Amino acid sequence: MEFKINNTFRYTSSGSLDDVIYSIRYAFEESGSSAHPSLLNYESRRYFHNCDPVTSENYVGLNSLTTSSLKGWIQDSYGENWGSFTSSIQTSMTNALNSRTSSQPTDIYTWNSGSFGLDGREIASGSGATGRCSASC
């Protein structure tokens, strides 16, 4: 399982400080075998970490930050629960990957309302949609 920092969100200035990070988007990713020979079975979980307020005493300049230091902030926020948190994510992703090892890969497209879903293979074959569509579709 790979722990990745996707990006950070920052205030250009906050009080007397410049480039203050207030949130970090991060993810865990895992891949495995699939029924399709040229594609991997892929699973990911995405999260946001809202940073604690910063003062001039604990401020770290944007140019001094590394991926490792950002990961450290996230891990520290979980304290002693970091291991159980990542273990539960690993178990969940492994179970999801294992449930799909013998099925053909597909993309599912959903809308924010969740009322309409399209299976990528059905789109390619010219077939219909899954789910239901409200009158506003």
ABEGO torsion letter per residue (X at the ends): XBBBBABBBBBABBEABBGBBABBBBBBBBBBBBABAABBBBBBBBBBBBBBBBBAAABBBAAABBAAAAAAAAAAAAEAAAAAAAAAAAAAAAAAAAAAAABBBBBBBBBAAGABBBBAAAAAAGBBBBEBBBAAX
